[in-house]
Amino acid sequence: MAELVILNIPSDLSERMHRLAQAGDEAAERWFQELWSEYPGPFECFLCGAEIEKQGRLATLAVPDRPAKKGHKPQMMISLICAACVGLPPMVRWNRAIRMVKRMHGRQFNFRLAGRR
């Protein structure tokens, strides 16, 4: 039975590691793969619910969690997505992610996905 695993990590760490992994840093890539090492798998895709086997390179999706309380760092929710969802156009992928987060936190939950300009 597939298990949906959602990890919370500080947003500054998530942004830094995503940026390094996209630039081809092997240590950052290894860090993302090690996030899932303590879970036996198979995993469930965050966006479509498909089963993901624990083999090869795993694709992750990071979305903002609820706004942080005063004195706490903002958090990101990180979960796995399947190869079919990775291949979706970015607008479709983010539309599904936003819809899922709003189901989890309520319709009034608003956040910005836009990067720094």
C-alpha positions as CSV (number, residue, x, y, z in Angstrom):
1,M,0.0,0.0,0.0
2,A,1.4,3.4,-1.1
3,E,2.0,5.9,1.7
4,L,1.7,9.7,1.2
5,V,4.7,11.2,3.0
6,I,4.9,15.0,3.6
7,L,7.9,16.4,5.3
8,N,8.2,19.9,6.8
9,I,11.5,21.7,6.6
10,P,12.5,25.4,7.0
11,S,11.8,27.3,3.8
12,D,15.2,28.9,3.6
13,L,16.8,25.4,3.7
14,S,14.4,24.2,1.0
15,E,15.0,27.1,-1.3
16,R,18.8,26.8,-0.9
17,M,18.9,23.1,-1.6
18,H,16.5,23.3,-4.5
19,R,18.6,26.1,-6.0
20,L,21.8,24.0,-5.6
21,A,20.2,20.8,-6.9
22,Q,19.0,22.7,-10.0
23,A,22.5,24.0,-10.6
24,G,23.8,20.4,-10.6
25,D,25.3,20.2,-7.1
26,E,25.6,16.5,-6.3
27,A,25.6,17.0,-2.5
28,A,22.2,18.8,-2.7
29,E,20.8,16.1,-5.0
30,R,22.0,13.4,-2.5
31,W,20.4,15.4,0.4
32,F,17.0,15.2,-1.4
33,Q,17.4,11.5,-2.0
34,E,18.4,10.9,1.7
35,L,15.2,12.7,2.9
36,W,13.3,9.6,1.9
37,S,15.8,6.9,3.1
38,E,14.0,6.2,6.4
39,Y,10.7,5.4,4.7
40,P,10.3,2.0,3.2
41,G,8.0,2.9,0.3
42,P,6.2,2.6,-2.0
43,F,5.1,6.2,-1.9
44,E,2.0,8.0,-3.2
45,C,2.3,11.0,-5.6
46,F,1.2,14.2,-3.9
47,L,-0.6,15.4,-7.0
48,C,-2.3,12.4,-8.5
49,G,-2.1,9.6,-6.0
50,A,-0.2,7.2,-8.2
51,E,2.2,4.7,-6.6
52,I,5.9,5.5,-6.7
53,E,8.5,2.8,-6.2
54,K,11.6,3.6,-4.2
55,Q,14.2,3.2,-6.9
56,G,16.3,5.6,-8.9
57,R,16.0,9.4,-8.6
58,L,12.9,10.6,-6.7
59,A,11.3,13.9,-7.8
60,T,10.1,16.3,-5.0
61,L,7.6,19.1,-4.9
62,A,7.9,21.9,-2.2
63,V,4.9,24.1,-1.3
64,P,4.5,26.6,1.5
65,D,3.0,25.4,4.7
66,R,0.7,27.6,6.9
67,P,2.1,31.0,7.8
68,A,4.7,30.7,10.6
69,K,3.8,31.9,14.1
70,K,5.7,34.8,15.5
71,G,9.3,33.8,16.3
72,H,9.2,30.7,14.2
73,K,10.7,30.1,10.7
74,P,8.4,29.6,7.8
75,Q,8.1,26.0,6.7
76,M,7.8,24.2,3.4
77,M,5.9,20.9,2.8
78,I,8.0,18.5,0.7
79,S,6.5,15.5,-0.9
80,L,7.2,13.2,-3.8
81,I,5.6,13.4,-7.2
82,C,5.5,10.7,-10.0
83,A,7.2,10.9,-13.4
84,A,3.9,11.7,-15.1
85,C,3.3,14.7,-12.9
86,V,6.9,15.9,-13.4
87,G,6.2,15.9,-17.1
88,L,3.1,18.1,-16.8
89,P,3.3,21.7,-17.9
90,P,4.3,23.8,-14.9
91,M,1.0,25.7,-14.8
92,V,-0.9,22.5,-14.6
93,R,1.4,21.1,-11.9
94,W,1.2,24.2,-9.8
95,N,-2.6,24.4,-10.2
96,R,-2.9,20.9,-8.8
97,A,-0.5,21.7,-6.0
98,I,-2.4,24.8,-5.0
99,R,-5.7,23.0,-5.1
100,M,-4.3,20.2,-2.8
101,V,-2.9,22.7,-0.3
102,K,-6.1,24.6,-0.2
103,R,-8.0,21.3,0.6
104,M,-5.5,20.7,3.4
105,H,-5.6,24.2,4.9
106,G,-8.9,25.6,3.9
107,R,-10.1,27.7,1.0
108,Q,-9.0,31.0,2.7
109,F,-5.4,29.9,2.7
110,N,-3.4,32.2,0.4
111,F,0.3,32.1,-0.5
112,R,2.7,33.3,-3.2
113,L,4.7,30.9,-5.3
114,A,6.5,33.6,-7.2
115,G,10.2,33.8,-6.8
116,R,12.3,36.8,-6.0
117,R,12.7,39.2,-8.9
